[in-house]
Structures are given as structure tokens and as C-alpha cells.
Amino acid sequence: MILTIDVGNTNVVIGCVENGEVKSVCRLATNLNDLSSDYALKMRQSFEFDGIDYKNFAGAILSSVVPQLNRSIRSAVKKVTGLDCMVVGAGLKTGVNVKIDDPGTLAGDLITGAVGALAMFKPPIIVVDMGTATTIVAIDKDGAYTGGAIVPGIKLSYTALSSGTSLLPNIAIEAPAKCIGTNTVDSMKSGAVYGAAALVDGMIDRMEEELGETVTVVATGGLAGTVVPHCKRKIEYEPALLLKGLAILYEKNTKRRKQQT
């Protein structure tokens, strides 16, 4: 079983993956003030709650967009499991040709999502990840990562909207009964959910046109489950896409290191 950790700006998602199947998932709040001992305690409690033997992991791997936390979380993994945690970054074999201006700047979560999507679907593929930011990336027919778009996430946008205005409240991110809102809260909810769905549909159409072929679309991230049902495009929803991608990267690089020794 592989311990997979996806460190995002809002949540640290921890998964236990065995033979490509996610056995357990827990979400911890991303907190820059937490020490390695804090994360270790939370990990151990989560594993015990789910009945996971945390001394039985074969390996551990981390993808992070919050580099300030990497040392603390790697230390926590070491304390709990006794394992050194592999980190997605420079020098890690992905098997994906990255065709952007500076491949070294590609965030670990984006390449991890691409690896997971390519293991499940035939390219060309568009991967939509709806978290603190919404990322929409394109993989061409040859399986190469060609680039994408980054949009402020729904919660981030609406937190900014309510804090920057006097009359607009904080809202729950959920779909109202209809698109045309008849009060302030429903109008904001409509913009949040139906607006995000329209954005995703529109970006898929534009990227598909640039790729020149019909694409498969896969979505993941904390808010994808809320938005995807309201999209007009057919979208495959894979909530554990990054955790599965991390497990694939671990196996790929473990085999590579064994071959080199």
C-alpha cells in the first residue's frame, strides 16, 4: 500500500492506495503554523479511525503547491511510518512529455493529474481541477502536456466578493433551484455554480478547437462534484485522480531506481 499526499492551499489530502484502488482518504486543513508533530498526530488518528496499519506502507509520495510545508509533512510521514517521502518535482520520472515554455515551473499537482488521467483515458484529454484555484489543462493526442489555464477558484472568488463589498454576504457554494436568481443569495449561488459550469464548458470548447480533436474531459478537486453535474459537456468525475496519479508516479520511480542499482 502506498501513502499518497496532495498538499493544496486549502487542504492536505491523504490517501492510501493499493493496487490502483484508493482504500482510505482524509482531508486536513492546510495550516502553515502546524508543526510536524501536529501533522503526525492527525495522520495517525486518521489511519486508526479507518483501520489502516500505518506501519504497513510500502512507500510514500508527496505533491505540494505549498513548499513551506514540505519539510514538516515529510517529517510527519517519517515519524508515523518510518518511511522517507518521495516528492514530485525536478528529477522525478513522469513519462509525460511537457511542452510548455519552462517545464521546470510546472506545479506538481498539474503533472500528477495528467499522469492519473493518462492512466485512465485515451488522449487527447482535458483535466479540470477545481480547488483553491481552478486549473484546466490540455493533453494532446500523443499524450503530451501542452499547457492550460488558471482561474481563481469559486470559494476564493466569492470570499473576495463578499469581503470587498458592503451588501453581498458569504454564501454556501451550492446550486440554487434555477439559474435566474430572485434574491441576492440565490443570484450569488447561481453565479458561483452555473457560472463556473459555463466557464468550464466554454474553456473545454476553446481548448478542444485548438487541439483539433474530440477530447475526453476528466474533473477532480473539492468543488468538482458540485459543478460538474451542471456542465453541458460530458465530464468524467474522478475525485481521487491525484491520489491515483501519485501512486503511479511512486511505482514508476521505484522501478527506475531499482533498475539503476
KAMORA-V75978 format. One record per residue. N is the residue number from 0. SS is DSSP state (@ for helix, = for strand, . for the rest). OMEGA is omega in radians with two decimals (NA if undefined). Layout:
# KAMORA-V75978
{{N SS OMEGA} {N SS OMEGA}}
This chain:
# KAMORA-V75978
{{0 . -3.09} {1 = 3.05} {2 = -3.09} {3 = -3.07} {4 = 3.11} {5 = -3.11} {6 = 3.11} {7 . -3.13} {8 . -3.12} {9 . -3.08} {10 = 2.91} {11 = -3.10} {12 = -3.08} {13 = -3.11} {14 = 3.04} {15 = -3.02} {16 = 3.13} {17 = -3.12} {18 . 3.09} {19 . -3.13} {20 = 3.13} {21 = -3.08} {22 = -3.07} {23 = 3.10} {24 = 2.98} {25 = 3.14} {26 = 3.04} {27 = 3.09} {28 = 3.06} {29 . -3.08} {30 . -3.11} {31 . -3.12} {32 . 3.13} {33 . 3.08} {34 . 3.10} {35 @ 3.13} {36 @ 3.09} {37 @ 3.13} {38 @ 3.12} {39 @ 3.13} {40 @ -3.13} {41 @ 3.09} {42 @ -3.10} {43 @ 3.13} {44 @ 3.13} {45 @ 3.14} {46 @ -3.13} {47 @ 3.13} {48 @ -3.12} {49 . 3.12} {50 . -3.13} {51 . 3.07} {52 . -3.02} {53 . 3.03} {54 . -3.04} {55 . 3.11} {56 . 3.09} {57 . -3.11} {58 = -3.13} {59 = -3.13} {60 = -3.03} {61 = 2.94} {62 = -3.02} {63 = 2.96} {64 . 3.09} {65 . -3.02} {66 @ 3.12} {67 @ -3.10} {68 @ -3.01} {69 @ -3.10} {70 @ -3.12} {71 @ -3.09} {72 @ 3.06} {73 @ 3.10} {74 @ 3.11} {75 @ 3.11} {76 @ 3.13} {77 @ -3.13} {78 @ -3.04} {79 @ -3.00} {80 @ -3.05} {81 . -3.06} {82 . 2.93} {83 . -3.03} {84 = 3.05} {85 = -3.13} {86 = 3.09} {87 . -3.12} {88 . -3.11} {89 . 3.12} {90 . 3.13} {91 . 3.13} {92 . 3.14} {93 . -3.07} {94 . -3.11} {95 . 3.06} {96 . -3.08} {97 = -3.07} {98 . 3.04} {99 . -3.03} {100 . 3.13} {101 . -3.08} {102 @ -3.12} {103 @ -3.14} {104 @ -3.09} {105 . -3.11} {106 . -3.09} {107 @ -3.12} {108 @ -3.12} {109 @ 3.14} {110 @ 3.10} {111 @ 3.09} {112 @ 3.11} {113 @ 3.12} {114 @ 3.12} {115 @ -3.12} {116 @ -3.13} {117 @ 3.10} {118 @ -3.06} {119 @ -3.00} {120 . 3.10} {121 . 3.11} {122 . 0.11} {123 . -3.06} {124 = 2.92} {125 = -3.13} {126 = 3.12} {127 = 3.13} {128 = -3.03} {129 = 3.11} {130 . 3.08} {131 . 2.92} {132 = 3.00} {133 = 3.10} {134 = 3.14} {135 = -3.02} {136 = -3.05} {137 = 3.04} {138 = -3.02} {139 . -3.03} {140 . 3.11} {141 . 3.13} {142 . 3.14} {143 . 3.07} {144 = -3.01} {145 = 3.13} {146 = -3.12} {147 = -3.10} {148 = 3.10} {149 = -3.09} {150 = 3.03} {151 = 3.13} {152 . -3.06} {153 @ -3.11} {154 @ 3.12} {155 @ -3.13} {156 @ -3.05} {157 @ 2.97} {158 @ 3.10} {159 @ -3.12} {160 @ -3.10} {161 @ -3.14} {162 @ -3.11} {163 . 3.13} {164 . -3.09} {165 . -2.98} {166 . -3.11} {167 . -3.04} {168 . 2.92} {169 . -3.11} {170 . 2.95} {171 . 3.13} {172 . 3.14} {173 . -3.08} {174 . 3.00} {175 . -3.08} {176 . -3.12} {177 . -3.07} {178 . -3.11} {179 . -3.11} {180 . 3.14} {181 . 3.02} {182 . -3.02} {183 @ -3.08} {184 @ 3.14} {185 @ 3.09} {186 @ 3.10} {187 @ 3.11} {188 @ 3.11} {189 @ 3.12} {190 @ -3.11} {191 @ -3.01} {192 @ -3.13} {193 @ 3.07} {194 @ 3.10} {195 @ 3.12} {196 @ 3.13} {197 @ 3.09} {198 @ -3.14} {199 @ 3.12} {200 @ -3.10} {201 @ 3.13} {202 @ 3.08} {203 @ 3.14} {204 @ -3.11} {205 @ -3.14} {206 @ 3.10} {207 @ 3.11} {208 @ 3.13} {209 @ 3.12} {210 @ 3.07} {211 . 3.12} {212 . 3.08} {213 . -3.06} {214 . 2.88} {215 = -3.13} {216 = 3.09} {217 = -3.11} {218 = 3.10} {219 = 3.12} {220 . -3.00} {221 . -3.10} {222 . -3.13} {223 @ -3.14} {224 @ 3.11} {225 @ -3.01} {226 @ -3.01} {227 @ 3.13} {228 @ -3.11} {229 @ 3.06} {230 . 3.10} {231 . 3.09} {232 . 3.02} {233 . -3.10} {234 . 3.07} {235 = -3.12} {236 = -3.12} {237 . -3.06} {238 . -3.10} {239 . -3.06} {240 @ -3.08} {241 @ 3.12} {242 @ 3.10} {243 @ 3.09} {244 @ 3.11} {245 @ 3.12} {246 @ 3.10} {247 @ 3.13} {248 @ 3.11} {249 @ -3.12} {250 @ -3.12} {251 @ -3.07} {252 @ 3.04} {253 @ 3.10} {254 @ -3.14} {255 @ -3.11} {256 @ 3.10} {257 @ 3.13} {258 @ -3.11} {259 @ -3.12} {260 . NA}}
